[in-house]
Structures are given as C-alpha cells and as structure tokens.
Amino acid sequence: MEQQAYVSLTALSRRIGLSATWLKAEAEADRVPHLRVGRRLMFNAAEVERVLLDRARLKGDRDLPAVVVDSGVDSEAARTA
C-alpha cells in the first residue's frame, strides 16, 4: 500500500497558488478532500490538485480561481502528440 503525504493548509496554499481562506472554505464545505486532525486541516496535495482539475474540466466551475497547476506534463509535447 502506498503511503500518502499530507500537508498543512498553508503548505497546500503555497504549493498550488490558491488562498488559504478559499481552500479552507472548500474543505469545510467538503468540496476538497481533507483530514481534520484536532483543529488542523491536512491535505494530500496531489489529490486536491486532481479534484480541482477534474472539477474545473467537468463542470466548467466558475467559482474556481484561475490558476495553473503543474501536472508534470510538458504542455508543448502534449499539444503536438
């Protein structure tokens, strides 16, 4: 079984370039996956990124802030493939 790394709200905010306030609201509304450890919110950053990208693609979600998430795919190579 693969171990998942969890990061704090602040670390997630820095990593994906979204405000901590917005991410906290999304977590508290159960729109992004998270764990509550006492009073802290912890996130699997890769899973949150996947959920936000899926949500933006499938629903055309206008509530999502405009942000580019590094998917690890070379965009030039993807366009020419």
Distance bins in CASP14 RR format, pairs under 12 A and 6 or more apart:
PFRMAT RR
TARGET T0000
AUTHOR 0000-0000-0000
RMODE 2
METHOD distances of the structure
MODEL  1
2 44 0 0 0 0 0 1 0 0 0 0 0
2 46 0 0 0 0 0 1 0 0 0 0 0
2 47 0 0 0 0 0 1 0 0 0 0 0
3 44 0 0 0 0 0 1 0 0 0 0 0
4 33 0 0 0 0 0 1 0 0 0 0 0
4 35 0 0 0 0 1 0 0 0 0 0 0
4 42 0 0 0 0 0 1 0 0 0 0 0
4 43 0 0 0 0 0 1 0 0 0 0 0
4 44 1 0 1 0 0 0 0 0 0 0 0
4 45 0 0 0 0 1 0 0 0 0 0 0
4 46 0 0 0 0 1 0 0 0 0 0 0
4 47 1 0 0 1 0 0 0 0 0 0 0
4 48 0 0 0 0 0 1 0 0 0 0 0
5 11 0 0 0 0 0 1 0 0 0 0 0
5 12 0 0 0 0 0 1 0 0 0 0 0
5 15 0 0 0 0 0 1 0 0 0 0 0
5 35 0 0 0 0 0 1 0 0 0 0 0
5 42 0 0 0 0 1 0 0 0 0 0 0
5 43 0 0 0 0 1 0 0 0 0 0 0
5 44 1 0 0 1 0 0 0 0 0 0 0
5 45 1 0 0 1 0 0 0 0 0 0 0
5 46 0 0 0 0 1 0 0 0 0 0 0
5 47 0 0 0 0 0 1 0 0 0 0 0
6 12 0 0 0 0 1 0 0 0 0 0 0
6 33 0 0 0 0 0 1 0 0 0 0 0
6 34 0 0 0 0 1 0 0 0 0 0 0
6 35 1 0 0 1 0 0 0 0 0 0 0
6 36 0 0 0 0 0 1 0 0 0 0 0
6 37 0 0 0 0 1 0 0 0 0 0 0
6 40 0 0 0 0 1 0 0 0 0 0 0
6 41 0 0 0 0 1 0 0 0 0 0 0
6 42 1 0 1 0 0 0 0 0 0 0 0
6 43 1 0 0 1 0 0 0 0 0 0 0
6 44 1 0 1 0 0 0 0 0 0 0 0
6 45 0 0 0 0 1 0 0 0 0 0 0
6 46 0 0 0 0 0 1 0 0 0 0 0
6 47 0 0 0 0 1 0 0 0 0 0 0
6 48 0 0 0 0 0 1 0 0 0 0 0
7 13 0 0 0 0 1 0 0 0 0 0 0
7 14 0 0 0 0 1 0 0 0 0 0 0
7 15 1 0 0 1 0 0 0 0 0 0 0
7 16 0 0 0 0 0 1 0 0 0 0 0
7 20 0 0 0 0 0 1 0 0 0 0 0
7 23 0 0 0 0 0 1 0 0 0 0 0
7 34 0 0 0 0 0 1 0 0 0 0 0
7 35 0 0 0 0 0 1 0 0 0 0 0
7 37 0 0 0 0 0 1 0 0 0 0 0
7 40 0 0 0 0 0 1 0 0 0 0 0
7 41 0 0 0 0 0 1 0 0 0 0 0
7 42 1 0 0 1 0 0 0 0 0 0 0
7 43 1 0 1 0 0 0 0 0 0 0 0
7 44 1 0 0 1 0 0 0 0 0 0 0
7 45 1 0 1 0 0 0 0 0 0 0 0
7 46 0 0 0 0 1 0 0 0 0 0 0
7 47 0 0 0 0 0 1 0 0 0 0 0
7 48 0 0 0 0 1 0 0 0 0 0 0
7 49 0 0 0 0 0 1 0 0 0 0 0
8 14 0 0 0 0 1 0 0 0 0 0 0
8 15 0 0 0 0 0 1 0 0 0 0 0
8 20 0 0 0 0 1 0 0 0 0 0 0
8 23 0 0 0 0 0 1 0 0 0 0 0
8 24 0 0 0 0 0 1 0 0 0 0 0
8 27 0 0 0 0 0 1 0 0 0 0 0
8 34 0 0 0 0 0 1 0 0 0 0 0
8 35 0 0 0 0 0 1 0 0 0 0 0
8 37 0 0 0 0 1 0 0 0 0 0 0
8 39 0 0 0 0 0 1 0 0 0 0 0
8 40 1 0 0 1 0 0 0 0 0 0 0
8 41 1 0 0 1 0 0 0 0 0 0 0
8 42 1 0 0 1 0 0 0 0 0 0 0
8 43 1 0 0 1 0 0 0 0 0 0 0
8 44 0 0 0 0 0 1 0 0 0 0 0
8 45 0 0 0 0 0 1 0 0 0 0 0
9 15 0 0 0 0 0 1 0 0 0 0 0
9 16 0 0 0 0 0 1 0 0 0 0 0
9 18 0 0 0 0 0 1 0 0 0 0 0
9 19 0 0 0 0 0 1 0 0 0 0 0
9 20 1 0 1 0 0 0 0 0 0 0 0
9 21 0 0 0 0 1 0 0 0 0 0 0
9 22 0 0 0 0 0 1 0 0 0 0 0
9 23 1 0 0 1 0 0 0 0 0 0 0
9 24 1 0 1 0 0 0 0 0 0 0 0
9 25 0 0 0 0 0 1 0 0 0 0 0
9 26 0 0 0 0 0 1 0 0 0 0 0
9 27 1 0 0 1 0 0 0 0 0 0 0
9 28 0 0 0 0 0 1 0 0 0 0 0
9 32 0 0 0 0 0 1 0 0 0 0 0
9 34 0 0 0 0 1 0 0 0 0 0 0
9 35 0 0 0 0 0 1 0 0 0 0 0
9 36 0 0 0 0 0 1 0 0 0 0 0
9 37 0 0 0 0 0 1 0 0 0 0 0
9 39 0 0 0 0 0 1 0 0 0 0 0
9 40 1 0 0 1 0 0 0 0 0 0 0
9 41 1 0 1 0 0 0 0 0 0 0 0
9 42 0 0 0 0 1 0 0 0 0 0 0
9 43 1 0 0 1 0 0 0 0 0 0 0
9 45 0 0 0 0 0 1 0 0 0 0 0
9 48 0 0 0 0 0 1 0 0 0 0 0
10 16 0 0 0 0 0 1 0 0 0 0 0
10 17 0 0 0 0 0 1 0 0 0 0 0
10 18 0 0 0 0 0 1 0 0 0 0 0
10 19 0 0 0 0 0 1 0 0 0 0 0
10 20 1 0 1 0 0 0 0 0 0 0 0
10 21 0 0 0 0 0 1 0 0 0 0 0
10 23 0 0 0 0 1 0 0 0 0 0 0
10 24 0 0 0 0 0 1 0 0 0 0 0
10 40 0 0 0 0 0 1 0 0 0 0 0
10 41 0 0 0 0 1 0 0 0 0 0 0
10 42 0 0 0 0 0 1 0 0 0 0 0
10 43 0 0 0 0 0 1 0 0 0 0 0
10 45 0 0 0 0 0 1 0 0 0 0 0
11 17 0 0 0 0 0 1 0 0 0 0 0
11 20 0 0 0 0 1 0 0 0 0 0 0
11 23 0 0 0 0 0 1 0 0 0 0 0
11 40 0 0 0 0 0 1 0 0 0 0 0
11 41 0 0 0 0 0 1 0 0 0 0 0
11 42 0 0 0 0 1 0 0 0 0 0 0
11 43 0 0 0 0 1 0 0 0 0 0 0
11 44 0 0 0 0 0 1 0 0 0 0 0
11 45 1 0 0 1 0 0 0 0 0 0 0
11 48 0 0 0 0 0 1 0 0 0 0 0
12 18 0 0 0 0 1 0 0 0 0 0 0
12 19 0 0 0 0 0 1 0 0 0 0 0
12 20 1 0 0 1 0 0 0 0 0 0 0
12 22 0 0 0 0 0 1 0 0 0 0 0
12 23 1 0 0 1 0 0 0 0 0 0 0
12 24 0 0 0 0 1 0 0 0 0 0 0
12 26 0 0 0 0 0 1 0 0 0 0 0
12 27 0 0 0 0 1 0 0 0 0 0 0
12 32 0 0 0 0 1 0 0 0 0 0 0
12 33 0 0 0 0 0 1 0 0 0 0 0
12 34 0 0 0 0 1 0 0 0 0 0 0
12 40 0 0 0 0 0 1 0 0 0 0 0
12 41 0 0 0 0 1 0 0 0 0 0 0
12 42 0 0 0 0 1 0 0 0 0 0 0
12 43 1 0 1 0 0 0 0 0 0 0 0
12 44 0 0 0 0 1 0 0 0 0 0 0
12 45 1 0 1 0 0 0 0 0 0 0 0
12 46 0 0 0 0 0 1 0 0 0 0 0
12 47 0 0 0 0 0 1 0 0 0 0 0
12 48 1 0 0 1 0 0 0 0 0 0 0
12 49 0 0 0 0 1 0 0 0 0 0 0
12 52 0 0 0 0 0 1 0 0 0 0 0
12 69 0 0 0 0 0 1 0 0 0 0 0
13 19 1 0 0 1 0 0 0 0 0 0 0
13 20 1 0 1 0 0 0 0 0 0 0 0
13 21 0 0 0 0 1 0 0 0 0 0 0
13 22 0 0 0 0 1 0 0 0 0 0 0
13 23 1 0 1 0 0 0 0 0 0 0 0
13 24 0 0 0 0 1 0 0 0 0 0 0
13 26 0 0 0 0 0 1 0 0 0 0 0
13 27 0 0 0 0 0 1 0 0 0 0 0
13 32 0 0 0 0 0 1 0 0 0 0 0
13 41 0 0 0 0 0 1 0 0 0 0 0
13 43 0 0 0 0 1 0 0 0 0 0 0
13 45 0 0 0 0 0 1 0 0 0 0 0
13 48 0 0 0 0 0 1 0 0 0 0 0
13 65 0 0 0 0 0 1 0 0 0 0 0
13 67 0 0 0 0 0 1 0 0 0 0 0
14 20 0 0 0 0 1 0 0 0 0 0 0
14 23 0 0 0 0 0 1 0 0 0 0 0
14 43 0 0 0 0 0 1 0 0 0 0 0
14 45 0 0 0 0 0 1 0 0 0 0 0
15 23 0 0 0 0 0 1 0 0 0 0 0
15 43 0 0 0 0 1 0 0 0 0 0 0
15 44 0 0 0 0 0 1 0 0 0 0 0
15 45 1 0 1 0 0 0 0 0 0 0 0
15 46 0 0 0 0 1 0 0 0 0 0 0
15 48 0 0 0 0 1 0 0 0 0 0 0
15 49 0 0 0 0 1 0 0 0 0 0 0
15 52 0 0 0 0 0 1 0 0 0 0 0
15 67 0 0 0 0 0 1 0 0 0 0 0
15 69 0 0 0 0 1 0 0 0 0 0 0
15 70 0 0 0 0 1 0 0 0 0 0 0
16 22 0 0 0 0 0 1 0 0 0 0 0
16 23 0 0 0 0 1 0 0 0 0 0 0
16 26 0 0 0 0 0 1 0 0 0 0 0
16 32 0 0 0 0 0 1 0 0 0 0 0
16 43 0 0 0 0 1 0 0 0 0 0 0
16 45 1 0 0 1 0 0 0 0 0 0 0
16 46 0 0 0 0 0 1 0 0 0 0 0
16 47 0 0 0 0 0 1 0 0 0 0 0
16 48 1 0 0 1 0 0 0 0 0 0 0
16 49 1 0 0 1 0 0 0 0 0 0 0
16 50 0 0 0 0 0 1 0 0 0 0 0
16 51 0 0 0 0 0 1 0 0 0 0 0
16 52 1 0 0 1 0 0 0 0 0 0 0
16 53 0 0 0 0 0 1 0 0 0 0 0
16 64 0 0 0 0 0 1 0 0 0 0 0
16 65 0 0 0 0 1 0 0 0 0 0 0
16 67 1 0 0 1 0 0 0 0 0 0 0
16 68 0 0 0 0 1 0 0 0 0 0 0
16 69 1 0 1 0 0 0 0 0 0 0 0
16 70 0 0 0 0 1 0 0 0 0 0 0
16 71 0 0 0 0 0 1 0 0 0 0 0
17 23 0 0 0 0 1 0 0 0 0 0 0
17 45 0 0 0 0 0 1 0 0 0 0 0
17 48 0 0 0 0 0 1 0 0 0 0 0
17 49 0 0 0 0 0 1 0 0 0 0 0
17 52 0 0 0 0 0 1 0 0 0 0 0
17 65 0 0 0 0 1 0 0 0 0 0 0
17 66 0 0 0 0 0 1 0 0 0 0 0
17 67 1 0 1 0 0 0 0 0 0 0 0
17 68 0 0 0 0 1 0 0 0 0 0 0
17 69 0 0 0 0 1 0 0 0 0 0 0
17 70 0 0 0 0 0 1 0 0 0 0 0
18 24 0 0 0 0 0 1 0 0 0 0 0
18 25 0 0 0 0 0 1 0 0 0 0 0
18 26 0 0 0 0 1 0 0 0 0 0 0
18 27 0 0 0 0 0 1 0 0 0 0 0
18 32 0 0 0 0 1 0 0 0 0 0 0
18 43 0 0 0 0 0 1 0 0 0 0 0
18 45 0 0 0 0 0 1 0 0 0 0 0
18 48 0 0 0 0 1 0 0 0 0 0 0
18 49 0 0 0 0 0 1 0 0 0 0 0
18 52 0 0 0 0 1 0 0 0 0 0 0
18 56 0 0 0 0 0 1 0 0 0 0 0
18 63 0 0 0 0 0 1 0 0 0 0 0
18 64 0 0 0 0 1 0 0 0 0 0 0
18 65 1 0 1 0 0 0 0 0 0 0 0
18 66 0 0 0 0 0 1 0 0 0 0 0
18 67 1 0 1 0 0 0 0 0 0 0 0
18 68 0 0 0 0 0 1 0 0 0 0 0
18 69 0 0 0 0 1 0 0 0 0 0 0
19 25 0 0 0 0 1 0 0 0 0 0 0
19 26 0 0 0 0 0 1 0 0 0 0 0
19 65 1 0 0 1 0 0 0 0 0 0 0
19 67 0 0 0 0 0 1 0 0 0 0 0
20 26 0 0 0 0 0 1 0 0 0 0 0
20 27 0 0 0 0 0 1 0 0 0 0 0
20 41 0 0 0 0 1 0 0 0 0 0 0
20 43 0 0 0 0 0 1 0 0 0 0 0
21 27 0 0 0 0 0 1 0 0 0 0 0
21 28 0 0 0 0 0 1 0 0 0 0 0
21 65 0 0 0 0 0 1 0 0 0 0 0
22 28 0 0 0 0 0 1 0 0 0 0 0
22 29 0 0 0 0 0 1 0 0 0 0 0
22 31 0 0 0 0 0 1 0 0 0 0 0
22 32 0 0 0 0 1 0 0 0 0 0 0
22 48 0 0 0 0 0 1 0 0 0 0 0
22 52 0 0 0 0 0 1 0 0 0 0 0
22 63 0 0 0 0 1 0 0 0 0 0 0
22 64 0 0 0 0 1 0 0 0 0 0 0
22 65 1 0 0 1 0 0 0 0 0 0 0
22 67 0 0 0 0 0 1 0 0 0 0 0
23 29 0 0 0 0 0 1 0 0 0 0 0
23 31 0 0 0 0 1 0 0 0 0 0 0
23 32 1 0 0 1 0 0 0 0 0 0 0
23 33 0 0 0 0 0 1 0 0 0 0 0
23 34 0 0 0 0 1 0 0 0 0 0 0
23 41 0 0 0 0 1 0 0 0 0 0 0
23 42 0 0 0 0 0 1 0 0 0 0 0
23 43 1 0 0 1 0 0 0 0 0 0 0
23 45 0 0 0 0 0 1 0 0 0 0 0
23 48 1 0 0 1 0 0 0 0 0 0 0
23 49 0 0 0 0 0 1 0 0 0 0 0
23 51 0 0 0 0 0 1 0 0 0 0 0
23 52 0 0 0 0 1 0 0 0 0 0 0
23 64 0 0 0 0 0 1 0 0 0 0 0
23 65 0 0 0 0 0 1 0 0 0 0 0
23 67 0 0 0 0 0 1 0 0 0 0 0
24 31 0 0 0 0 0 1 0 0 0 0 0
24 32 0 0 0 0 1 0 0 0 0 0 0
24 34 0 0 0 0 1 0 0 0 0 0 0
24 36 0 0 0 0 0 1 0 0 0 0 0
24 39 0 0 0 0 0 1 0 0 0 0 0
24 40 0 0 0 0 0 1 0 0 0 0 0
24 41 1 0 0 1 0 0 0 0 0 0 0
24 42 0 0 0 0 0 1 0 0 0 0 0
24 43 0 0 0 0 0 1 0 0 0 0 0
25 31 0 0 0 0 1 0 0 0 0 0 0
25 32 0 0 0 0 1 0 0 0 0 0 0
25 34 0 0 0 0 0 1 0 0 0 0 0
25 41 0 0 0 0 0 1 0 0 0 0 0
25 63 0 0 0 0 0 1 0 0 0 0 0
25 65 0 0 0 0 0 1 0 0 0 0 0
26 32 1 0 1 0 0 0 0 0 0 0 0
26 33 0 0 0 0 1 0 0 0 0 0 0
26 34 0 0 0 0 1 0 0 0 0 0 0
26 41 0 0 0 0 0 1 0 0 0 0 0
26 43 0 0 0 0 0 1 0 0 0 0 0
26 48 0 0 0 0 1 0 0 0 0 0 0
26 51 0 0 0 0 1 0 0 0 0 0 0
26 52 0 0 0 0 1 0 0 0 0 0 0
26 55 0 0 0 0 1 0 0 0 0 0 0
26 61 0 0 0 0 0 1 0 0 0 0 0
26 63 0 0 0 0 1 0 0 0 0 0 0
26 64 0 0 0 0 1 0 0 0 0 0 0
26 65 0 0 0 0 0 1 0 0 0 0 0
27 33 0 0 0 0 1 0 0 0 0 0 0
27 34 1 0 1 0 0 0 0 0 0 0 0
27 35 0 0 0 0 1 0 0 0 0 0 0
27 36 0 0 0 0 1 0 0 0 0 0 0
27 40 0 0 0 0 0 1 0 0 0 0 0
27 41 1 0 1 0 0 0 0 0 0 0 0
27 42 0 0 0 0 1 0 0 0 0 0 0
27 43 1 0 0 1 0 0 0 0 0 0 0
27 44 0 0 0 0 0 1 0 0 0 0 0
27 47 0 0 0 0 0 1 0 0 0 0 0
27 48 0 0 0 0 1 0 0 0 0 0 0
27 51 0 0 0 0 0 1 0 0 0 0 0
27 52 0 0 0 0 0 1 0 0 0 0 0
28 34 0 0 0 0 1 0 0 0 0 0 0
28 36 0 0 0 0 1 0 0 0 0 0 0
28 41 0 0 0 0 1 0 0 0 0 0 0
29 63 0 0 0 0 0 1 0 0 0 0 0
30 36 0 0 0 0 0 1 0 0 0 0 0
30 41 0 0 0 0 0 1 0 0 0 0 0
30 51 0 0 0 0 0 1 0 0 0 0 0
31 48 0 0 0 0 0 1 0 0 0 0 0
31 51 0 0 0 0 1 0 0 0 0 0 0
31 52 0 0 0 0 1 0 0 0 0 0 0
31 54 0 0 0 0 0 1 0 0 0 0 0
31 55 1 0 0 1 0 0 0 0 0 0 0
31 59 0 0 0 0 0 1 0 0 0 0 0
31 61 0 0 0 0 1 0 0 0 0 0 0
31 63 0 0 0 0 1 0 0 0 0 0 0
31 64 0 0 0 0 0 1 0 0 0 0 0
32 41 0 0 0 0 1 0 0 0 0 0 0
32 42 0 0 0 0 0 1 0 0 0 0 0
32 43 1 0 0 1 0 0 0 0 0 0 0
32 44 0 0 0 0 1 0 0 0 0 0 0
32 45 0 0 0 0 0 1 0 0 0 0 0
32 47 0 0 0 0 1 0 0 0 0 0 0
32 48 1 0 1 0 0 0 0 0 0 0 0
32 49 0 0 0 0 1 0 0 0 0 0 0
32 50 0 0 0 0 0 1 0 0 0 0 0
32 51 1 0 1 0 0 0 0 0 0 0 0
32 52 1 0 0 1 0 0 0 0 0 0 0
32 53 0 0 0 0 0 1 0 0 0 0 0
32 54 0 0 0 0 0 1 0 0 0 0 0
32 55 0 0 0 0 1 0 0 0 0 0 0
32 61 0 0 0 0 0 1 0 0 0 0 0
32 64 0 0 0 0 0 1 0 0 0 0 0
33 41 0 0 0 0 0 1 0 0 0 0 0
33 42 0 0 0 0 0 1 0 0 0 0 0
33 43 1 0 0 1 0 0 0 0 0 0 0
33 44 1 0 0 1 0 0 0 0 0 0 0
33 45 0 0 0 0 0 1 0 0 0 0 0
33 46 0 0 0 0 0 1 0 0 0 0 0
33 47 1 0 1 0 0 0 0 0 0 0 0
33 48 1 0 0 1 0 0 0 0 0 0 0
33 49 0 0 0 0 0 1 0 0 0 0 0
33 50 0 0 0 0 1 0 0 0 0 0 0
33 51 1 0 0 1 0 0 0 0 0 0 0
33 52 0 0 0 0 0 1 0 0 0 0 0
33 54 0 0 0 0 0 1 0 0 0 0 0
33 55 0 0 0 0 0 1 0 0 0 0 0
34 40 0 0 0 0 1 0 0 0 0 0 0
34 41 1 0 1 0 0 0 0 0 0 0 0
34 42 1 0 0 1 0 0 0 0 0 0 0
34 43 1 0 1 0 0 0 0 0 0 0 0
34 44 0 0 0 0 1 0 0 0 0 0 0
34 45 0 0 0 0 0 1 0 0 0 0 0
34 47 0 0 0 0 1 0 0 0 0 0 0
34 48 1 0 0 1 0 0 0 0 0 0 0
34 51 0 0 0 0 0 1 0 0 0 0 0
35 41 1 0 0 1 0 0 0 0 0 0 0
35 42 1 0 1 0 0 0 0 0 0 0 0
35 43 1 0 0 1 0 0 0 0 0 0 0
35 44 0 0 0 0 1 0 0 0 0 0 0
35 47 0 0 0 0 0 1 0 0 0 0 0
35 48 0 0 0 0 0 1 0 0 0 0 0
36 42 1 0 0 1 0 0 0 0 0 0 0
36 43 0 0 0 0 0 1 0 0 0 0 0
37 43 0 0 0 0 0 1 0 0 0 0 0
41 48 0 0 0 0 0 1 0 0 0 0 0
42 48 0 0 0 0 0 1 0 0 0 0 0
43 49 0 0 0 0 1 0 0 0 0 0 0
43 50 0 0 0 0 0 1 0 0 0 0 0
43 51 0 0 0 0 0 1 0 0 0 0 0
43 52 0 0 0 0 0 1 0 0 0 0 0
44 50 0 0 0 0 1 0 0 0 0 0 0
44 51 0 0 0 0 1 0 0 0 0 0 0
45 51 0 0 0 0 0 1 0 0 0 0 0
45 52 0 0 0 0 0 1 0 0 0 0 0
45 69 0 0 0 0 1 0 0 0 0 0 0
45 70 0 0 0 0 0 1 0 0 0 0 0
46 52 0 0 0 0 0 1 0 0 0 0 0
46 53 0 0 0 0 0 1 0 0 0 0 0
46 69 0 0 0 0 0 1 0 0 0 0 0
46 70 0 0 0 0 0 1 0 0 0 0 0
46 71 0 0 0 0 0 1 0 0 0 0 0
46 72 0 0 0 0 0 1 0 0 0 0 0
47 53 0 0 0 0 0 1 0 0 0 0 0
47 54 0 0 0 0 0 1 0 0 0 0 0
48 54 0 0 0 0 0 1 0 0 0 0 0
48 55 0 0 0 0 0 1 0 0 0 0 0
48 64 0 0 0 0 0 1 0 0 0 0 0
48 67 0 0 0 0 0 1 0 0 0 0 0
48 69 0 0 0 0 1 0 0 0 0 0 0
49 55 0 0 0 0 0 1 0 0 0 0 0
49 56 0 0 0 0 0 1 0 0 0 0 0
49 64 0 0 0 0 0 1 0 0 0 0 0
49 67 0 0 0 0 1 0 0 0 0 0 0
49 68 0 0 0 0 0 1 0 0 0 0 0
49 69 1 0 1 0 0 0 0 0 0 0 0
49 70 0 0 0 0 1 0 0 0 0 0 0
49 71 1 0 0 1 0 0 0 0 0 0 0
49 72 0 0 0 0 0 1 0 0 0 0 0
50 56 0 0 0 0 0 1 0 0 0 0 0
50 57 0 0 0 0 0 1 0 0 0 0 0
50 58 0 0 0 0 0 1 0 0 0 0 0
50 69 0 0 0 0 1 0 0 0 0 0 0
50 71 0 0 0 0 1 0 0 0 0 0 0
51 57 0 0 0 0 0 1 0 0 0 0 0
51 58 0 0 0 0 0 1 0 0 0 0 0
51 59 0 0 0 0 0 1 0 0 0 0 0
51 61 0 0 0 0 0 1 0 0 0 0 0
51 64 0 0 0 0 0 1 0 0 0 0 0
51 69 0 0 0 0 0 1 0 0 0 0 0
52 58 0 0 0 0 0 1 0 0 0 0 0
52 59 0 0 0 0 0 1 0 0 0 0 0
52 60 0 0 0 0 0 1 0 0 0 0 0
52 61 0 0 0 0 1 0 0 0 0 0 0
52 63 0 0 0 0 0 1 0 0 0 0 0
52 64 1 0 0 1 0 0 0 0 0 0 0
52 65 0 0 0 0 1 0 0 0 0 0 0
52 66 0 0 0 0 0 1 0 0 0 0 0
52 67 0 0 0 0 1 0 0 0 0 0 0
52 68 0 0 0 0 0 1 0 0 0 0 0
52 69 1 0 0 1 0 0 0 0 0 0 0
52 71 0 0 0 0 0 1 0 0 0 0 0
53 59 0 0 0 0 0 1 0 0 0 0 0
53 60 0 0 0 0 0 1 0 0 0 0 0
53 61 0 0 0 0 0 1 0 0 0 0 0
53 64 0 0 0 0 1 0 0 0 0 0 0
53 67 0 0 0 0 1 0 0 0 0 0 0
53 68 0 0 0 0 0 1 0 0 0 0 0
53 69 1 0 0 1 0 0 0 0 0 0 0
53 70 0 0 0 0 0 1 0 0 0 0 0
53 71 1 0 0 1 0 0 0 0 0 0 0
53 72 0 0 0 0 0 1 0 0 0 0 0
53 73 0 0 0 0 0 1 0 0 0 0 0
54 60 0 0 0 0 0 1 0 0 0 0 0
54 61 0 0 0 0 1 0 0 0 0 0 0
54 64 0 0 0 0 0 1 0 0 0 0 0
54 69 0 0 0 0 0 1 0 0 0 0 0
54 71 0 0 0 0 0 1 0 0 0 0 0
55 61 1 0 1 0 0 0 0 0 0 0 0
55 62 0 0 0 0 0 1 0 0 0 0 0
55 63 0 0 0 0 1 0 0 0 0 0 0
55 64 1 0 0 1 0 0 0 0 0 0 0
55 69 0 0 0 0 0 1 0 0 0 0 0
56 62 0 0 0 0 1 0 0 0 0 0 0
56 63 0 0 0 0 1 0 0 0 0 0 0
56 64 1 0 1 0 0 0 0 0 0 0 0
56 65 0 0 0 0 1 0 0 0 0 0 0
56 66 0 0 0 0 1 0 0 0 0 0 0
56 67 0 0 0 0 1 0 0 0 0 0 0
56 68 0 0 0 0 0 1 0 0 0 0 0
56 69 0 0 0 0 1 0 0 0 0 0 0
57 64 0 0 0 0 0 1 0 0 0 0 0
57 69 0 0 0 0 0 1 0 0 0 0 0
57 71 0 0 0 0 0 1 0 0 0 0 0
58 64 0 0 0 0 0 1 0 0 0 0 0
60 66 0 0 0 0 0 1 0 0 0 0 0
61 67 0 0 0 0 0 1 0 0 0 0 0
68 75 0 0 0 0 1 0 0 0 0 0 0
69 75 0 0 0 0 0 1 0 0 0 0 0
71 78 0 0 0 0 1 0 0 0 0 0 0
72 78 0 0 0 0 1 0 0 0 0 0 0
73 79 0 0 0 0 0 1 0 0 0 0 0
73 81 0 0 0 0 1 0 0 0 0 0 0
74 80 0 0 0 0 1 0 0 0 0 0 0
74 81 0 0 0 0 1 0 0 0 0 0 0
75 81 0 0 0 0 0 1 0 0 0 0 0
END
